[in-house]
Amino acid sequence: MIVAILGAGPAGMSCANACLSFGLKPVVIERGDHLGGAQRSNFHPNLWMLGFPGETGEQMTTRLAAHYRELPVTTHYRAEVTRVAASGDGFLLTLAGAEGVRTLSVQAIVLATGTRPRATPALERFAAECPRAIIGPLSDSIRDDIRDTDVLILGGGDNALDHALFLAERGNRAVVCTRARFSARKPFIATCRARGDIELREHCARPELGHGNERVTAAWANEQRAFDWLLVMYGYLPNTDVLAAFDPAIRPALSAGGYLHVDAWQRSGVPGIYAAGDITDTPQPSVPTAMAQGLTAARAAERDLVKS
Ligand SMILES: Cc1cc2nc3c(=O)[nH]c(=O)nc-3n(C[C@H](O)[C@H](O)[C@H](O)COP(=O)(O)OP(=O)(O)OC[C@H]3O[C@@H](n4cnc5c(N)ncnc54)[C@H](O)[C@@H]3O)c2cc1C
């Protein structure tokens, strides 16, 4: 019984590991060229994984990926699923990528494609033109080089304030603007408010942006300022684009918020199709949650396929 797992983040890797325990054969299809998903470049100490205090997301990913690499799992990197059709007792997947175009016959599919940073089309265009504008978390390649700079952060959640603190602790100054109220955890807000190098602006209109001379200019109604960096931290969107490849009769339904809706067994409602991790409408996205859901999806597949 072959289970195709889309995505090699914590949910996908955990699902593959569990499939082996349940006697299923996992085949992992990863769009990128790496294991680990969103935590791969997270340099903040992980908050939710009990037993590894102080461990950063990067370190956690290294640990999980090292174990995963030891498993007898086929992993297709830089591969896209371009079509999924019902076929006999399962599905026929068409894959395109570094290894060319191929088909794969499987009995079950687990969607574990996670999320990507959200931005407006205008901000995406701006970031494409301006190398000093970054959508989503700071990448590992530049984060340590940002010292003694002025940073404008758009967003009001945990990630926005987490980055403001990280940057301020390294001698930078941050202005954080949110259009409504800050939705970050209260301790984050209090810590940021207590610092002279972080300015929190609530009910702040989105500024007119420009760039030149390696600086970003931001103009509000009564003020214009120049910054060295712009970070856009508007949260995340589920990676459900792959569903366009599914024939309509077997395309799982999305929740009102655009996430993949699943039951407690991670079943999507389409027999043989499951989902795990941040692509689902899970109340607390995290690595432990994603890993537990990957495990549950494997268990559900085993129960549905092997015992029926
Ligand atoms: C800035 C930030 C900080 C966080 N801090 C913490 C923390 O401290 N502790 C914690 O536990 N959690 C934290 N999280 C949450 C945690 O990262 C996620 O809950 C977890 O990574 C979800 O795992 P996942 O496998 O569902 O998705 P992801 O980690 O997003 O992995 C999805 C994988 O699927 C791949 N993919 C996408 N589309 C396709 C496709 N069409 N086909 C094939 N592959 C595809 C992606 O390339 C990626 O490798 C944080 C998240 C962010 C963004």
The ligand as a Gaussian input file, in Angstrom:
#p B3LYP/6-31G(d) Opt

LIG

0 1
 C        8.019000      32.444000      11.907000
 C        7.423000      31.176000      12.474000
 C        7.728000      30.789000      13.760000
 C        7.225000      29.606000      14.278000
 N        7.612000      29.228000      15.531000
 C        7.268000      27.997000      15.982000
 C        7.765000      27.497000      17.210000
 O        8.514000      28.160000      17.938000
 N        7.416000      26.245000      17.586000
 C        6.622000      25.469000      16.824000
 O        6.366000      24.328000      17.200000
 N        6.095000      25.920000      15.670000
 C        6.401000      27.164000      15.222000
 N        5.900000      27.606000      14.034000
 C        4.928000      26.776000      13.312000
 C        5.571000      25.625000      12.590000
 O        6.629000      26.102000      11.776000
 C        4.532000      24.954000      11.720000
 O        3.390000      24.659000      12.505000
 C        5.075000      23.666000      11.110000
 O        6.232000      23.930000      10.351000
 C        3.994000      23.037000      10.228000
 O        4.553000      21.924000       9.587000
 P        3.948000      21.426000       8.194000
 O        4.716000      20.207000       7.848000
 O        2.472000      21.370000       8.262000
 O        4.234000      22.608000       7.140000
 P        5.591000      23.294000       6.676000
 O        6.588000      23.295000       7.748000
 O        5.166000      24.598000       6.081000
 O        6.134000      22.344000       5.500000
 C        5.427000      22.220000       4.290000
 C        6.336000      21.631000       3.217000
 O        5.551000      21.396000       2.053000
 C        6.250000      21.853000       0.898000
 N        5.269000      22.165000      -0.140000
 C        4.492000      23.261000      -0.278000
 N        3.687000      23.141000      -1.337000
 C        3.961000      21.942000      -1.903000
 C        3.453000      21.223000      -3.021000
 N        2.482000      21.702000      -3.787000
 N        3.968000      19.996000      -3.281000
 C        4.943000      19.482000      -2.514000
 N        5.474000      20.102000      -1.443000
 C        4.968000      21.313000      -1.130000
 C        7.029000      23.049000       1.394000
 O        8.152000      23.317000       0.537000
 C        7.459000      22.571000       2.785000
 O        8.684000      21.869000       2.751000
 C        6.362000      28.806000      13.508000
 C        6.037000      29.195000      12.200000
 C        6.556000      30.353000      11.687000
 C        6.209000      30.734000      10.266000

